[in-house]
Amino acid sequence: MFPPLARVTSAFACALLAAVLVSACGGSGSTTTESEAAVSRPAPPKRGFPSPNGRSLAEVVKGTSGPAEVVVSPAAMVFYRGENRYPFGVAHNDRSPISDAKVAIYISKAPPPKKKLEGPAAETKKQRKGAIARARHEALEAPAIGPFPAAIETLETQPAFHESADDENASTVVYSTKIDFPSDGEWRVAAVIEEEDGSFTGAVLPSAIVGEFTEVPRVGDPAPVIHTPTAPGTQNKVDFADVVGKEPIALLFATPQFCQSRVCGPVLGVANQVKQRWGDKVNFIHMDIYNHNDPNEGVRPQVRAYHLPTEPWLFVIDENGKIAGEVEGAFGVDLMTREIERVAE
């Protein structure tokens, strides 16, 4: 059964914000936080990061000069076999964002948990947890794949479209790389950060479970038909159900007020800016996550219809009602523009 987003998002956000919170042991490179540094940057070359050379994921991390003294926060949960966008944030221990770090991601495959003898329900559950823990440990000893250097995409918008001016810790960039997962299942993930002195620090991140969320609509699928509220002064000029299958749509799921990853406000600003260019060709619809904007009242039925475990999510839908593009996690003006161009004439 699909897990409630309110529960998954809360637990996931905690993992995101404290994924790699390790006490300092080395330099403090790549620490710029000023907004003027929040610019897009291409991924650094692979040759600039340590090559696995047959080493395990644990050996790659241990081969650095010490544990990272920053928070590396994965920003996605839905992954499929093949190439995936892997977004994440980088911040200081006080959660203030870092906008110019040089980071590469490494992965290794966790073996399927070994089954133990059947027993009472409580004992079987305990055995299962133990098997999963052993498999995750074994994955750290499996050959590392990588590096996958991350590009940086600014979340900055023109001043008129700022949505997070009152949040000094709002994210100003998103880091992302492309990872090709060869198979479904659990994959251990690690980050290696280049410090200012040229040394490297490393940390193990939460696992990526490839193929876990099978009900989230994918590119090529018909978009689930939902009713969306309309209100003056918002993006929602039309009800989704009235235009799907007739006109292109950009459907954004995000709730800036309660988004714990601090990217929903900037992303909504991005959408508002992109709408200025494409709003006459594409219907822009923003969908809040929680009933009555109260997390205690659970997620809205529209969110459940799309089976979303996280936010924000962008779905770009063509005039035939098919999903032409989708993005999980934060994105900037450039990426959203490229997605909109898939359906805009």
HELIX and SHEET records of a PDB file:
HELIX    1   1 LEU A    5  LEU A   17  1                                  13    
HELIX    2   2 SER A   35  ALA A   37  5                                   3    
HELIX    3   3 LYS A   46  GLY A   48  5                                   3    
HELIX    4   4 LEU A   57  LYS A   62  1                                   6    
HELIX    5   5 ALA A  121  LEU A  140  1                                  20    
HELIX    6   6 PRO A  159  PHE A  161  5                                   3    
HELIX    7   7 PHE A  240  VAL A  243  1                                   4    
HELIX    8   8 CYS A  264  TRP A  278  1                                  15    
HELIX    9   9 ASN A  291  ASN A  293  5                                   3    
HELIX   10  10 PRO A  295  GLU A  297  5                                   3    
HELIX   11  11 PRO A  301  ALA A  305  1                                   5    
HELIX   12  12 VAL A  333  ILE A  340  1                                   8    
SHEET    1   A 4 VAL A  71  PRO A  74  0                                        
SHEET    2   A 4 GLY A  82  ALA A  91 -1                                        
SHEET    3   A 4 VAL A 173  PHE A 181 -1                                        
SHEET    4   A 4 ALA A 151  THR A 154 -1                                        
SHEET    1   B 4 ILE A 145  PRO A 149  0                                        
SHEET    2   B 4 LYS A 102  LYS A 109 -1                                        
SHEET    3   B 4 GLY A 185  GLU A 194 -1                                        
SHEET    4   B 4 PHE A 200  VAL A 210 -1                                        
SHEET    1   C 4 ASN A 283  MET A 287  0                                        
SHEET    2   C 4 ILE A 249  PHE A 253  1                                        
SHEET    3   C 4 TRP A 313  ILE A 317 -1                                        
SHEET    4   C 4 ILE A 323  GLU A 328 -1                                        
END                                                                             
